[in-house]
Amino acid sequence: MADEGALEHTPTWVVASVCTVIVAISLAVERLFHYLGKFLRHKGQKALSSALQKIKEELMLLGFISLLLTVSQGLITNICVPKMVSSSMLPCKEETLTKSSNEAGNKTCAKEGEVPLLSLEALHELHIFIFVLAVVHVVFCATTMVLGGAKIRRWKHWEIAIRNEIENPDHHKKFVIDRAGNFWRRAAVVSWMIAFVKQFYSSVSKSDYRALRAGFITKHCKSNPKFDFHKYMMRTLEDDFKKVVGISWYLWLFVVIFLLLNVDGWHTYFWLSFLPLILLLIVGAKLEHIITKIAQEAAEGSSNERGIQADQHVRPSDDHFWFGEPAIVLYLIHFIIFQNSFEIAFFFWILTTYGFDSCIMESIQYFIPRLVMGVLIQVLCSYSTLPLYTLVTQCFAILVLVDVVEVVLSLLNGPQE
């Protein structure tokens, strides 16, 4: 009777049916990724195709982790440790443990007072968590690209209007006045406060776009003032997206640290949910402040040189970024997106596995703010911060090969109406 659940005592039609369904679903997903990648390559979206390949690699890694857990579950469940050791740093109080789990431990471990290092049920739940994390991370990455692209596409009419305009020094003067025209705005504390608030509404104005566009063209393709800067930005957004979709080793380290510190009474899950929000607000304020700083430098230059002509082009410098490295901001955005997706994945995993009554879920005053912050972070990061980063860094970045080709082709084609 004990072996009734084994594969050798399972009807062959059941085994074949289950395998057919699993294999069919897997092949369908694989073909979906294949044709999506083929479509992106056909459309010339090399960056998005690379991002899709990176997502496939991450899913393969998660699948390998799950497979490794399955293969080694016999070895893991047969490792016995003293009950005192297994009772330390629990995510729930010990009295909430079920009697059946203790009985299972007694059957596995021969010595009295010992329990399995990890039960078979816990391994199964860990499999579910890995699956949920993979699904949520893919969904969040797709949402990031959709919202970021939607925001930049809203700037398309600015690009068309600016390319059709006659060059007017007053346009650049407006940028300086809007960002640094008043004396009180030049105070460090005030400018940082304005930058912090501005990221929530009208993070980029037309005068900002015009000035940063002029700075890019002056630096990289001065002979073609009609260069399609908006199209170039969309390409750059795709390149940035390719860099933020993966799960790097330091992100896995964060997952391990979180699982280690998720101890009953510490409310780690609740407090860590504030981390991506705090980082996001700091990054958004920093990017807004960089634009303000550029305007302030333009204003100072115009007062020292000949009239308004000094305002015509901004003078970007990597010194405006932390440690002179714009890439640090992108690393932070990468961490914010992953950490937020991890938080939401962890929430849904607890919900589907243990329900609302789980001690890990905690009370409603803890999990409702987490959900609200998760949605806020995803929208703000995707729709505001990432597009803002893409725009600001164009004046600073050194062109890579694909960008050089884009600019050279525009110069060969000449001004485009």
VENNOR-V25709 format. One record per pair of residues at least 12 apart in sequence whose ideal C-beta (glycine too) atoms are under 6 Angstrom apart, sorted by the first residue. I is the first residue (numbers start at 1). J is the second residue. D is the distance in whole Angstrom. If there is no record, write none. Layout:
# VENNOR-V25709
i:j:d
I:J:D
I:J:D
This chain:
# VENNOR-V25709
i:j:d
33:56:6
37:49:5
37:52:5
47:238:3
47:239:5
47:242:5
48:238:5
50:242:5
51:241:5
51:242:4
51:245:5
54:245:5
54:246:5
55:245:6
58:246:6
58:247:5
59:134:6
62:130:5
62:134:5
66:127:5
66:130:5
69:123:6
73:123:5
76:118:5
77:116:5
77:120:5
79:117:4
80:109:4
80:114:4
81:117:5
82:114:6
83:113:5
83:115:5
86:115:5
89:263:5
90:264:6
91:262:5
91:264:6
91:360:5
92:264:6
92:359:4
93:264:6
96:359:6
125:353:5
129:349:5
132:345:5
132:348:6
132:349:5
133:345:4
136:341:5
136:344:6
136:345:4
137:341:5
140:341:4
141:245:5
144:337:6
144:382:4
145:241:5
147:382:4
147:383:4
148:237:6
148:382:5
148:386:5
148:387:5
151:383:5
151:387:4
152:233:6
152:234:6
152:237:6
152:387:5
155:209:6
156:230:5
158:206:5
158:209:5
159:230:4
162:210:6
163:226:5
169:308:5
171:210:6
172:311:4
172:312:5
173:308:6
173:311:5
174:207:5
175:207:4
175:211:4
175:295:6
176:295:5
176:298:5
176:299:5
176:311:5
178:207:5
179:292:5
179:295:3
180:295:4
180:296:4
180:299:5
186:296:6
191:292:5
192:289:6
195:285:5
195:288:4
195:289:4
195:292:6
196:285:4
198:288:5
199:284:4
199:288:5
203:384:5
203:388:5
208:291:6
211:314:5
212:391:6
212:395:5
213:229:5
214:313:5
215:313:6
215:314:4
215:316:5
215:395:4
216:394:5
216:395:5
218:313:4
220:407:6
221:407:5
221:411:6
224:410:5
224:411:5
226:415:4
226:416:5
227:410:5
232:406:6
233:390:6
236:390:5
237:390:5
240:390:6
244:333:6
244:334:4
244:337:6
251:338:5
270:366:5
273:343:5
273:370:5
273:373:6
276:336:5
276:339:5
276:340:5
276:377:5
277:373:5
277:377:6
279:332:6
279:336:5
280:336:5
280:377:6
280:381:6
283:329:6
283:332:5
283:385:6
284:385:5
287:388:5
287:389:6
287:392:5
290:320:5
290:392:6
293:320:6
294:314:5
298:311:5
298:314:6
316:395:4
316:396:5
318:396:5
326:393:5
326:396:6
329:389:6
333:386:6
336:381:6
340:374:6
340:377:5
340:378:6
343:374:6
344:374:5
